[in-house]
Amino acid sequence: MNRQPNAPKRDWVRVKPGERSSANAMNEKPEYDDQKLLTLLQSAKREVQGLRLIHLHMSLLKDKSQLDLISIKRAMQETADQSAYLQLFSLSNDDVIVLYKGIKFSLISDVCSKIEKLMLSRTAMVKRNPYGEDSLYSIMELSLNFVNVIRFIEGLARESGPDAAKAETKPPITLEELGKIERAVQMFDLSPFMLNQPVVDITNGEQNQFEYFELYIAIKALEERLSPNYDITANKWLFSYFTANLDNSVLKALNYGVDFLRGRRIGLNLNLSTIMSASFVKFDERLTADLRGNVILEINKADLVENIDTYKEVVDFASSKGYQICIDGLNDFWVTHMDLEYMACDYAKIFWTDEMDMMSDHEYEVFAEKIRAQSNCRFILARCGSVSGLMFAEKAGIQLVQGRIVDNILRKGVLLRDAIKSAKMMND
């Protein structure tokens, strides 16, 4: 095929059988692919199923050179012939992202491990990677991490911009700006911003057992897209109003198909007013009794306290229809002083903080006793960003966990029980 003399060179790896890139092309410094990758992801957001992503954290190496990228490309070329798709992107912070499909996880893991050993044989990582792992690489399902990847790439542009050094605090959203966002949301595809995060049972030693998947909107990512100059969450009243309207958009999106509920339990973050609205009634009408049993209504404690009478109505409604209820956003104080049996909830979600590991012996005993005393309510320790949270959950008798460290362990194909056991051995 004839090539135009000024056409840009391809800097991605897609090698056909019997074809190899020239050495000259390999030695040329690649252009940064931030915008190229961002454009590709945004245009292919409905076609990410089955795609996996490798994030090589080259920016965290103490010493880097152009030869590192050459070594990575050569390593990836060895697997390209066996893939349905493989494309490599060089980012402006020196990280490398690879999108691929149709390659065994064990093969990709071996290649990444070789790259890591090669790099760390001559230099060291200056800190943990953005996912909290002591690893030079992360492998993940793109569909489950789509928004996080988008936000990471968009963050590179902000960091490298002329105002990157300025610590800028965005002003609270105004009523006029909120109106613009609401109108935009009505015509906006929310699917790229709808994430799901598993709640996992740590008591199963044979396999990672999923209790349910929490479905939620990445608010900050949505803010960056629709209102980058304002902070949506700064004004409590306007934010509450916004989330109520956002709930309706989510339910509208779910109304297009409920097949995702078959064989899977999901948690929906909803305002109490939404659950009692016509939008939810319409959603409810599409569900069979079996499917309703797969839905957990997650209600924030602040909403509950401010609207206790509505909560009582929701409890009666959920009981009659077969939905379950989770009270969200608790801490150790709320658990200790709240009668969750009286609140008639099926789950209570506690947000993990490092301060919980610093309770006095008396405070911990009161907390743990309250956990043990609940017979109808199951506790979830959420926002676990480190293995410390998982060890605390096991110690306190909390069987269900959720958070970034849980996602990282699952991506590596490791049992949570084994991860906790290994962490305890290192602590002893």
C-alpha positions in Angstrom: 0.0 0.0 0.0 1.4 3.4 -0.9 1.8 5.8 1.9 1.5 9.6 1.8 4.9 11.2 2.5 3.5 13.4 5.3 1.2 10.8 6.9 1.8 10.3 10.6 3.5 7.1 11.7 1.6 4.5 13.6 2.9 4.2 17.2 0.6 1.3 18.2 1.5 -2.3 18.0 -0.7 -4.4 15.8 1.5 -7.0 14.2 0.1 -9.5 11.7 1.7 -12.9 11.2 5.0 -12.6 9.4 5.1 -8.8 9.9 7.6 -6.8 12.0 8.1 -3.2 12.7 11.3 -1.6 11.4 14.1 -0.8 13.8 14.1 2.8 12.6 10.5 3.2 13.5 11.1 1.8 17.0 13.9 4.2 17.7 11.9 7.3 17.0 10.4 9.1 19.9 6.7 8.6 19.9 4.2 11.4 20.0 2.0 11.4 23.1 -1.3 9.6 22.7 -3.4 11.1 25.5 -5.9 12.8 23.2 -5.9 9.8 20.8 -6.8 7.4 23.5 -9.4 9.7 25.0 -11.1 10.1 21.6 -11.0 6.4 21.0 -12.6 5.6 24.4 -15.3 8.2 24.1 -16.2 7.0 20.6 -16.2 3.4 21.5 -17.9 3.6 24.9 -20.6 1.1 23.8 -18.1 -1.4 22.5 -15.8 -1.8 25.5 -17.2 -5.2 26.6 -14.5 -7.8 26.4 -11.6 -5.3 26.2 -9.0 -5.4 28.8 -6.5 -2.7 29.8 -2.9 -2.8 30.9 -1.7 0.2 32.8 2.1 0.3 33.0 3.1 2.9 35.6 6.4 4.0 34.0 6.0 7.5 35.5 6.7 6.0 39.0 10.2 4.7 38.0 13.0 6.6 39.6 15.0 6.5 36.3 13.4 6.3 32.9 14.7 6.3 29.3 13.4 6.0 25.8 14.7 2.4 25.7 12.0 1.4 28.2 9.3 2.1 25.6 11.2 0.1 23.0 11.5 -2.8 25.4 7.7 -2.7 26.2 6.9 -2.6 22.5 9.1 -5.6 21.8 7.5 -7.5 24.6 4.0 -6.7 23.4 4.8 -7.7 19.9 5.4 -11.3 21.1 1.7 -11.5 22.1 0.2 -9.5 19.3 -0.1 -12.4 16.9 -2.3 -14.2 19.3 -4.7 -11.4 19.9 -7.9 -10.3 18.3 -6.9 -6.7 19.0 -3.9 -5.0 20.7 -3.1 -1.3 20.7 -0.4 0.6 22.7 -0.6 4.2 23.8 2.3 6.3 25.2 1.0 9.0 27.6 2.5 12.4 28.4 3.4 11.4 32.0 5.5 8.5 30.6 2.9 5.8 31.5 1.9 3.3 28.8 -1.6 1.9 28.4 -2.4 -1.2 26.3 -5.8 -2.1 25.1 -6.3 -5.8 24.1 -8.8 -8.5 23.5 -8.6 -12.2 23.0 -5.5 -13.1 24.9 -5.3 -15.4 27.9 -4.9 -13.6 31.2 -2.0 -15.8 32.2 0.0 -14.9 29.0 -0.6 -11.2 29.5 0.3 -11.5 33.2 3.6 -13.2 32.3 4.5 -10.5 29.8 3.8 -7.8 32.3 5.8 -9.6 35.0 8.8 -9.8 32.6 8.5 -6.1 31.9 8.3 -5.3 35.6 11.4 -7.5 36.4 13.3 -5.9 33.6 12.6 -2.3 34.7 13.1 -3.0 38.5 16.4 -4.8 37.8 18.0 -1.4 37.1 15.8 1.1 39.0 13.0 1.4 41.6 9.5 2.7 42.0 9.2 5.9 43.9 5.8 5.1 45.4 2.7 2.9 45.0 0.7 3.0 41.8 -2.6 5.0 41.7 -4.5 1.8 42.5 -2.7 1.4 45.8 -0.6 -1.6 44.6 3.1 -2.2 44.9 3.2 -3.1 41.2 4.5 -1.5 38.1 1.5 -2.8 36.2 -2.3 -3.1 36.6 -4.5 -5.3 34.5 -8.3 -4.6 34.5 -11.6 -5.0 32.6 -12.1 -1.8 30.7 -15.9 -2.0 31.1 -15.6 -2.0 34.9 -13.1 0.9 35.0 -14.1 3.0 32.0 -14.9 6.2 33.9 -11.7 5.9 36.0 -9.6 5.6 32.9 -11.3 8.6 31.3 -10.7 10.7 34.4 -7.1 9.6 34.6 -6.4 10.7 31.0 -8.3 14.0 31.5 -6.3 14.6 34.6 -3.0 14.4 32.7 -4.2 17.3 30.5 -5.0 19.4 33.6 -1.7 18.6 35.2 0.3 19.6 32.2 -1.7 22.8 31.4 -0.5 26.3 32.2 -2.6 26.5 35.4 -1.5 23.1 36.7 0.5 24.6 39.5 -2.4 26.6 40.9 -4.5 25.0 43.6 -7.8 26.1 42.4 -11.0 25.6 44.4 -14.1 25.6 42.1 -17.0 27.7 43.2 -20.3 26.1 44.4 -22.8 25.4 41.6 -25.4 28.1 41.0 -29.1 27.6 40.4 -28.7 28.8 36.9 -25.8 26.4 36.2 -27.8 23.5 37.8 -30.7 24.2 35.4 -28.3 23.9 32.4 -27.0 20.6 33.7 -30.5 19.2 34.2 -31.4 20.0 30.7 -28.2 18.4 29.4 -28.8 15.2 31.5 -32.2 14.7 29.9 -30.4 14.3 26.5 -27.2 12.8 27.8 -26.1 9.2 27.6 -25.4 8.3 31.3 -24.1 4.8 30.6 -20.3 5.7 30.6 -20.8 7.2 34.1 -22.8 4.3 35.5 -20.4 2.1 37.5 -20.9 -1.0 39.5 -18.8 -2.1 42.4 -19.1 -5.5 44.1 -19.9 -6.3 47.7 -18.0 -9.5 48.5 -18.2 -12.0 51.3 -14.8 -12.7 52.9 -15.9 -15.8 54.8 -15.9 -18.1 51.7 -12.5 -19.8 51.4 -13.2 -21.6 48.2 -14.2 -18.7 45.9 -14.9 -15.0 46.0 -18.6 -14.8 46.6 -20.4 -11.7 45.4 -23.3 -10.5 47.7 -24.4 -7.9 45.2 -23.2 -5.1 42.9 -23.7 -1.5 43.8 -24.8 0.5 40.8 -24.0 4.2 41.0 -23.2 7.4 39.1 -19.6 8.8 39.1 -20.7 12.3 40.2 -17.2 13.9 39.8 -16.7 12.5 36.4 -20.1 13.7 35.4 -19.2 17.1 36.8 -16.1 17.3 34.8 -18.0 16.6 31.6 -21.1 18.8 32.2 -19.9 21.5 34.5 -16.1 21.6 34.9 -16.0 25.1 36.4 -18.4 24.4 39.3 -18.5 22.1 42.3 -21.8 20.2 42.2 -21.4 18.8 45.7 -20.5 22.1 47.5 -24.1 23.4 48.0 -25.9 20.7 50.0 -29.4 21.7 49.1 -28.7 22.0 45.3 -26.8 18.8 45.3 -29.7 16.9 47.0 -32.0 18.4 44.4 -29.6 17.4 41.6 -29.3 13.8 42.8 -33.1 13.5 43.0 -33.4 14.4 39.3 -30.4 12.2 38.5 -32.2 9.3 40.1 -35.0 9.7 37.7 -32.6 9.7 34.8 -31.0 6.5 36.1 -34.4 4.8 36.5 -35.3 5.9 33.0 -32.1 4.3 31.6 -32.8 1.1 33.5 -36.3 1.0 32.1 -34.9 0.2 28.7 -34.0 -3.2 29.9 -34.1 -5.2 33.1 -32.4 -8.4 31.9 -29.2 -7.4 33.7 -31.1 -8.3 36.9 -31.4 -12.0 36.0 -28.8 -13.9 38.0 -27.3 -10.8 39.5 -28.3 -8.7 42.6 -27.8 -5.0 42.4 -27.9 -2.1 44.8 -29.4 1.2 43.7 -28.4 4.5 45.4 -31.7 6.4 45.5 -33.2 9.3 47.5 -36.2 8.4 49.6 -38.3 10.8 47.5 -37.3 9.0 44.4 -38.4 5.6 45.7 -41.9 7.0 46.4 -42.1 8.8 43.0 -43.9 7.9 39.8 -40.6 7.2 38.1 -39.9 4.3 40.5 -43.4 3.0 40.2 -42.8 2.7 36.5 -39.5 0.9 37.1 -41.2 -1.4 39.6 -44.0 -2.3 37.2 -41.4 -3.8 34.8 -40.1 -6.2 37.5 -41.4 -9.6 38.4 -41.4 -10.7 42.1 -38.2 -12.6 41.6 -36.4 -9.7 40.1 -37.5 -7.3 42.9 -35.8 -9.7 45.3 -32.5 -9.0 43.4 -32.7 -5.2 44.1 -31.3 -3.6 47.3 -32.3 0.1 47.9 -29.4 2.0 49.3 -30.4 5.0 51.4 -28.0 7.5 52.8 -28.2 8.0 56.6 -28.5 11.8 56.1 -31.6 11.4 53.9 -33.1 9.0 56.4 -32.6 11.3 59.4 -34.1 14.3 57.6 -37.0 12.3 56.2 -37.8 9.7 58.8 -41.5 9.5 58.0 -40.8 8.9 54.3 -38.3 6.2 55.4 -41.1 4.4 57.3 -43.2 4.5 54.1 -40.3 3.1 52.1 -39.8 0.3 54.6 -43.5 -0.7 54.3 -43.3 -0.4 50.5 -40.1 -2.5 50.2 -41.5 -5.1 52.5 -44.7 -5.5 50.5 -42.8 -5.6 47.2 -39.8 -7.8 48.1 -37.0 -5.2 47.9 -34.2 -5.1 50.5 -32.9 -2.0 52.2 -29.3 -0.9 52.9 -28.6 2.1 55.1 -25.5 3.8 53.6 -22.8 6.1 54.9 -22.5 5.0 58.6 -19.5 5.2 60.8 -18.6 3.5 64.1 -20.5 6.1 66.1 -23.7 5.5 64.2 -23.4 1.8 64.4 -22.9 1.9 68.2 -25.8 4.3 68.8 -28.4 3.4 66.1 -31.0 0.6 66.6 -30.7 -1.0 63.2 -33.1 -3.8 64.1 -35.7 -1.1 64.7 -34.8 0.5 61.4 -35.8 -2.7 59.6 -32.9 -2.7 57.2 -31.3 -5.8 55.7 -27.8 -4.2 55.3 -25.8 -1.4 57.0 -22.8 0.0 55.2 -20.0 1.4 57.3 -17.3 3.6 55.7 -13.8 2.5 56.6 -11.3 5.0 57.9 -7.9 4.5 59.5 -9.2 6.1 62.7 -11.3 2.9 63.3 -8.1 1.0 63.8 -7.3 3.4 66.6 -10.3 2.8 68.8 -9.7 2.2 72.5 -10.3 -1.3 73.8 -13.6 -0.3 75.3 -14.8 1.5 72.1 -13.9 -1.5 70.0 -15.7 -4.0 72.3 -18.9 -1.9 72.3 -18.7 -1.6 68.5 -18.0 -5.3 68.0 -20.7 -6.3 70.4 -23.2 -4.2 68.4 -22.1 -6.0 65.2 -22.6 -9.4 66.8 -26.0 -8.4 68.3 -27.7 -7.7 64.9 -29.4 -10.8 63.7 -31.5 -9.4 60.8 -29.0 -6.8 59.5 -25.7 -7.7 57.7 -22.9 -5.2 57.9 -20.7 -4.1 55.0 -17.4 -2.4 55.5 -17.1 -0.1 52.4 -14.4 2.2 51.0 -11.7 -0.2 52.0 -8.6 1.3 50.3 -6.1 -1.0 52.0 -5.8 -4.5 53.4 -6.0 -3.0 56.9 -9.7 -2.5 56.3 -10.2 -6.1 55.3 -8.4 -7.3 58.4 -10.5 -5.0 60.6 -13.7 -6.4 59.1 -12.6 -10.0 59.8 -11.6 -9.1 63.3 -14.9 -7.3 64.1 -17.1 -10.0 62.5 -18.1 -8.0 59.5 -18.5 -10.5 56.7 -19.1 -8.2 53.7 -16.5 -5.7 52.2 -16.3 -3.3 49.4 -13.8 -0.8 48.1 -10.7 -0.1 45.9 -8.5 -2.8 47.5 -11.3 -5.4 47.0 -11.4 -4.4 43.3 -7.6 -4.7 43.0 -7.5 -8.1 44.6 -10.3 -9.4 42.4 -8.5 -8.1 39.3 -5.5 -10.2 40.2 -7.7 -13.3 40.5 -6.8 -13.8 44.2 -9.2 -15.0 46.9 -9.9 -12.3 49.5 -9.5 -14.9 52.2 -5.9 -15.6 51.0 -5.1 -11.9 50.7 -6.2 -11.3 54.3 -4.3 -14.3 55.5 -1.1 -13.2 53.8 -1.5 -9.6 55.2 -2.0 -11.0 58.7 1.2 -13.2 58.4 3.2 -10.1 57.4 1.8 -8.1 60.3 2.7 -10.9 62.9 
